[in-house]
Amino acid sequence: MTWLPYVLIVGIALFGGIATMIIGNSKANQTSNPEYDRRTKQNLRKLSYVYVGAIVLGFGGLILYLFN
């Protein structure tokens, strides 16, 4: 059972990578959206919140792993 966390991490990473490639190459993503271009600052702020949350959760998981 010690291999289960590694399988989960690799599986999630593969899923995320494949999903990113599919979305990036989709027809809807190829067309320009002027509304998206106007909201760049707001979009970057939201994305930054997601990254900060992911980092906090990641460190929390690491701390739990190290001290258990």
DSSP file (Angstrom, degrees, kcal/mol; ACC not computed):
  #  RESIDUE AA STRUCTURE BP1 BP2  ACC     N-H-->O    O-->H-N    N-H-->O    O-->H-N    TCO  KAPPA ALPHA  PHI   PSI    X-CA   Y-CA   Z-CA
    1    1 A M    >         0   0    0      0, 0.0     3,-1.0     0, 0.0     0, 0.0   0.000 360.0 360.0 360.0  -6.9    0.0    0.0    0.0
    2    2 A T  T 3   +     0   0    0      1,-0.2     4,-0.4     2,-0.1     0, 0.0   0.691 360.0  58.9 -71.6 -15.4    3.0    2.4    0.1
    3    3 A W  T 3> S+     0   0    0      1,-0.2     4,-2.1     2,-0.1    -1,-0.2   0.624  82.3  85.8 -86.3 -13.0    2.8    2.8   -3.6
    4    4 A L  H <> S+     0   0    0     -3,-1.0     4,-2.5     1,-0.2     5,-0.2   0.898  86.3  50.5 -59.1 -46.3   -0.8    4.2   -3.6
    5    5 A P  H  > S+     0   0    0      0, 0.0     4,-2.4     0, 0.0    -1,-0.2   0.892 111.3  50.0 -60.0 -36.7    0.1    7.8   -2.9
    6    6 A Y  H  > S+     0   0    0     -4,-0.4     4,-2.6     2,-0.2     5,-0.2   0.909 110.1  49.3 -67.8 -40.9    2.6    7.8   -5.8
    7    7 A V  H  X S+     0   0    0     -4,-2.1     4,-2.6     1,-0.2    -1,-0.2   0.911 112.1  49.4 -63.5 -41.8    0.0    6.3   -8.2
    8    8 A L  H  X S+     0   0    0     -4,-2.5     4,-2.6     2,-0.2     5,-0.2   0.924 112.2  47.1 -63.2 -44.8   -2.5    8.9   -7.1
    9    9 A I  H  X S+     0   0    0     -4,-2.4     4,-2.4     2,-0.2    -2,-0.2   0.935 115.2  44.8 -64.2 -46.5   -0.1   11.8   -7.6
   10   10 A V  H  X S+     0   0    0     -4,-2.6     4,-2.6     1,-0.2    -1,-0.2   0.904 113.8  51.3 -65.2 -40.0    1.1   10.5  -11.0
   11   11 A G  H  X S+     0   0    0     -4,-2.6     4,-2.5    -5,-0.2    -2,-0.2   0.917 111.5  46.2 -63.2 -44.1   -2.5    9.8  -12.1
   12   12 A I  H  X S+     0   0    0     -4,-2.6     4,-2.6     2,-0.2    -1,-0.2   0.909 113.1  50.1 -65.2 -41.5   -3.7   13.3  -11.1
   13   13 A A  H  X S+     0   0    0     -4,-2.4     4,-2.4    -5,-0.2    -2,-0.2   0.914 112.3  46.9 -63.7 -43.1   -0.7   14.9  -12.9
   14   14 A L  H  X S+     0   0    0     -4,-2.6     4,-2.7     2,-0.2     5,-0.3   0.926 112.4  50.0 -64.0 -44.2   -1.3   12.9  -16.1
   15   15 A F  H  X S+     0   0    0     -4,-2.5     4,-2.7     1,-0.2     5,-0.2   0.929 112.5  47.3 -59.4 -46.0   -5.0   13.8  -16.0
   16   16 A G  H  X S+     0   0    0     -4,-2.6     4,-2.2     1,-0.2    -1,-0.2   0.899 113.1  48.3 -63.1 -41.9   -4.3   17.5  -15.5
   17   17 A G  H  X S+     0   0    0     -4,-2.4     4,-2.0     2,-0.2    -2,-0.2   0.922 114.0  45.1 -65.3 -44.3   -1.7   17.5  -18.3
   18   18 A I  H  X S+     0   0    0     -4,-2.7     4,-2.4     2,-0.2    -2,-0.2   0.917 113.2  50.5 -66.0 -43.4   -3.9   15.7  -20.8
   19   19 A A  H  X S+     0   0    0     -4,-2.7     4,-2.5    -5,-0.3     5,-0.2   0.896 109.6  51.7 -61.8 -39.8   -6.9   17.9  -19.9
   20   20 A T  H  X S+     0   0    0     -4,-2.2     4,-2.6    -5,-0.2    -1,-0.2   0.915 110.5  48.0 -62.7 -43.2   -4.8   21.0  -20.4
   21   21 A M  H  X S+     0   0    0     -4,-2.0     4,-1.7     2,-0.2    -2,-0.2   0.903 112.3  49.1 -64.5 -41.2   -3.7   19.8  -23.8
   22   22 A I  H  < S+     0   0    0     -4,-2.4     4,-0.4     2,-0.2    -2,-0.2   0.937 114.8  43.8 -64.6 -46.5   -7.2   19.0  -24.9
   23   23 A I  H >< S+     0   0    0     -4,-2.5     3,-1.1     1,-0.2     6,-0.2   0.909 112.4  53.1 -65.9 -41.3   -8.6   22.4  -23.7
   24   24 A G  H 3< S+     0   0    0     -4,-2.6    -1,-0.2     1,-0.3    -2,-0.2   0.815 113.9  42.3 -63.8 -30.8   -5.7   24.3  -25.2
   25   25 A N  T 3< S+     0   0    0     -4,-1.7    -1,-0.3    -5,-0.2    -2,-0.2   0.348  88.4 120.2 -98.1   5.8   -6.2   22.7  -28.6
   26   26 A S  S <> S-     0   0    0     -3,-1.1     4,-0.8    -4,-0.4     3,-0.3  -0.321  71.7-122.0 -71.0 155.1  -10.0   23.0  -28.6
   27   27 A K  H >> S+     0   0    0      1,-0.2     4,-0.9     2,-0.2     3,-0.8   0.886 112.1  55.7 -64.2 -39.8  -11.7   24.9  -31.4
   28   28 A A  H 34 S+     0   0    0      1,-0.2     3,-0.3     2,-0.2    -1,-0.2   0.825 106.3  51.7 -63.6 -30.4  -13.4   27.3  -28.9
   29   29 A N  H 34 S+     0   0    0     -3,-0.3    -1,-0.2    -6,-0.2    -2,-0.2   0.687 100.6  63.0 -79.1 -18.1  -10.0   28.1  -27.4
   30   30 A Q  H << S+     0   0    0     -4,-0.8     2,-0.2    -3,-0.8    -1,-0.2   0.757  88.4  81.5 -78.7 -24.5   -8.5   29.0  -30.8
   31   31 A T  S  < S-     0   0    0     -4,-0.9     2,-0.2    -3,-0.3     0, 0.0  -0.574  87.5-111.9 -84.1 146.9  -10.9   31.9  -31.4
   32   32 A S        -     0   0    0     -2,-0.2    -1,-0.1     1,-0.0    -2,-0.1  -0.510  22.1-159.1 -79.1 142.8  -10.2   35.2  -29.8
   33   33 A N     >  -     0   0    0     -2,-0.2     4,-1.7     1,-0.1     3,-0.4  -0.922   4.5-167.9-123.2 103.8  -12.3   36.6  -27.1
   34   34 A P  H  > S+     0   0    0      0, 0.0     4,-1.7     0, 0.0     5,-0.1   0.829  87.8  59.1 -62.7 -31.2  -12.0   40.4  -26.7
   35   35 A E  H  > S+     0   0    0      1,-0.2     4,-1.1     2,-0.2    -2,-0.0   0.895 105.1  49.9 -63.8 -39.2  -13.9   40.3  -23.3
   36   36 A Y  H  4 S+     0   0    0     -3,-0.4     3,-0.5     1,-0.2    -1,-0.2   0.905 108.3  53.1 -64.6 -41.1  -11.2   38.0  -21.9
   37   37 A D  H >< S+     0   0    0     -4,-1.7     3,-0.9     1,-0.2    -1,-0.2   0.840 107.0  52.3 -64.3 -32.8   -8.5   40.3  -23.1
   38   38 A R  H 3< S+     0   0    0     -4,-1.7     3,-0.3     1,-0.2    -1,-0.2   0.759 108.2  51.5 -74.0 -24.3  -10.1   43.2  -21.4
   39   39 A R  T 3X  +     0   0    0     -4,-1.1     4,-2.6    -3,-0.5    -1,-0.2  -0.019  69.5 124.9-102.4  29.8  -10.2   41.4  -18.0
   40   40 A T  H <> S+     0   0    0     -3,-0.9     4,-2.6     1,-0.2     5,-0.2   0.901  73.0  49.7 -58.3 -45.2   -6.6   40.3  -17.9
   41   41 A K  H  > S+     0   0    0     -3,-0.3     4,-1.9     1,-0.2    -1,-0.2   0.921 113.3  46.2 -62.8 -44.2   -5.9   41.8  -14.5
   42   42 A Q  H  > S+     0   0    0      1,-0.2     4,-2.1     2,-0.2    -1,-0.2   0.900 112.8  50.6 -64.8 -40.6   -9.0   40.2  -12.9
   43   43 A N  H  X S+     0   0    0     -4,-2.6     4,-2.3     1,-0.2    -2,-0.2   0.903 110.2  49.1 -65.1 -41.3   -8.2   36.9  -14.5
   44   44 A L  H  X S+     0   0    0     -4,-2.6     4,-2.2    -5,-0.2    -1,-0.2   0.864 109.3  53.1 -66.9 -35.3   -4.6   36.9  -13.2
   45   45 A R  H  X S+     0   0    0     -4,-1.9     4,-2.0    -5,-0.2    -2,-0.2   0.928 110.4  46.9 -64.7 -44.3   -5.8   37.8   -9.7
   46   46 A K  H  X S+     0   0    0     -4,-2.1     4,-1.9     1,-0.2    -2,-0.2   0.916 112.5  49.7 -63.1 -42.9   -8.1   34.8   -9.7
   47   47 A L  H  X S+     0   0    0     -4,-2.3     4,-2.3     1,-0.2    -1,-0.2   0.879 107.9  54.1 -64.2 -37.5   -5.4   32.5  -11.0
   48   48 A S  H  X S+     0   0    0     -4,-2.2     4,-2.7     1,-0.2    -1,-0.2   0.899 106.1  52.8 -63.2 -40.1   -3.0   33.8   -8.3
   49   49 A Y  H  X S+     0   0    0     -4,-2.0     4,-2.5     2,-0.2    -1,-0.2   0.901 108.5  50.7 -61.3 -40.4   -5.6   32.9   -5.7
   50   50 A V  H  X S+     0   0    0     -4,-1.9     4,-2.4     2,-0.2    -2,-0.2   0.928 111.9  46.9 -63.2 -44.6   -5.8   29.4   -7.1
   51   51 A Y  H  X S+     0   0    0     -4,-2.3     4,-2.4     2,-0.2    -2,-0.2   0.906 111.6  50.2 -65.6 -41.2   -2.1   29.0   -7.0
   52   52 A V  H  X S+     0   0    0     -4,-2.7     4,-2.6     1,-0.2    -1,-0.2   0.928 112.0  48.7 -62.3 -43.8   -1.8   30.4   -3.4
   53   53 A G  H  X S+     0   0    0     -4,-2.5     4,-2.6     1,-0.2     5,-0.2   0.911 111.3  49.5 -61.1 -42.5   -4.5   28.0   -2.3
   54   54 A A  H  X S+     0   0    0     -4,-2.4     4,-2.4     2,-0.2    -1,-0.2   0.890 111.6  48.7 -64.8 -39.3   -2.8   25.0   -4.0
   55   55 A I  H  X S+     0   0    0     -4,-2.4     4,-2.7     2,-0.2     5,-0.2   0.924 111.9  48.6 -67.0 -43.5    0.6   25.9   -2.4
   56   56 A V  H  X S+     0   0    0     -4,-2.6     4,-2.5     1,-0.2    -2,-0.2   0.939 114.4  45.5 -61.6 -46.8   -1.0   26.2    1.1
   57   57 A L  H  X S+     0   0    0     -4,-2.6     4,-2.5     2,-0.2    -1,-0.2   0.888 112.4  52.5 -63.5 -38.3   -2.8   22.9    0.7
   58   58 A G  H  X S+     0   0    0     -4,-2.4     4,-2.3    -5,-0.2    -2,-0.2   0.926 111.4  44.8 -63.2 -45.4    0.4   21.3   -0.7
   59   59 A F  H  X S+     0   0    0     -4,-2.7     4,-2.7     2,-0.2    -2,-0.2   0.888 111.9  53.7 -66.3 -37.7    2.5   22.5    2.3
   60   60 A G  H  X S+     0   0    0     -4,-2.5     4,-2.4    -5,-0.2    -2,-0.2   0.923 110.2  47.0 -61.1 -43.5   -0.3   21.4    4.6
   61   61 A G  H  X S+     0   0    0     -4,-2.5     4,-2.4     2,-0.2    -2,-0.2   0.891 111.3  51.5 -64.1 -39.8   -0.2   17.9    3.1
   62   62 A L  H  X S+     0   0    0     -4,-2.3     4,-2.7     2,-0.2    -2,-0.2   0.919 110.0  48.9 -63.6 -43.3    3.6   17.8    3.3
   63   63 A I  H  X S+     0   0    0     -4,-2.7     4,-2.1     2,-0.2    -2,-0.2   0.924 111.7  49.1 -63.1 -44.1    3.5   18.8    7.0
   64   64 A L  H  X S+     0   0    0     -4,-2.4     4,-0.6     1,-0.2    -1,-0.2   0.902 112.9  48.6 -60.7 -40.2    0.9   16.1    7.7
   65   65 A Y  H >< S+     0   0    0     -4,-2.4     3,-0.6     1,-0.2    -2,-0.2   0.913 112.8  46.8 -66.1 -43.5    3.0   13.5    5.8
   66   66 A L  H 3< S+     0   0    0     -4,-2.7    -1,-0.2     1,-0.2    -2,-0.2   0.838 116.5  42.4 -70.9 -32.4    6.2   14.4    7.6
   67   67 A F  H 3<        0   0    0     -4,-2.1    -1,-0.2    -5,-0.2    -2,-0.2   0.378 360.0 360.0-100.2   5.2    4.8   14.4   11.1
   68   68 A N    <<        0   0    0     -4,-0.6    -1,-0.2    -3,-0.6    -2,-0.2   0.406 360.0 360.0-107.0 360.0    2.6   11.3   10.9
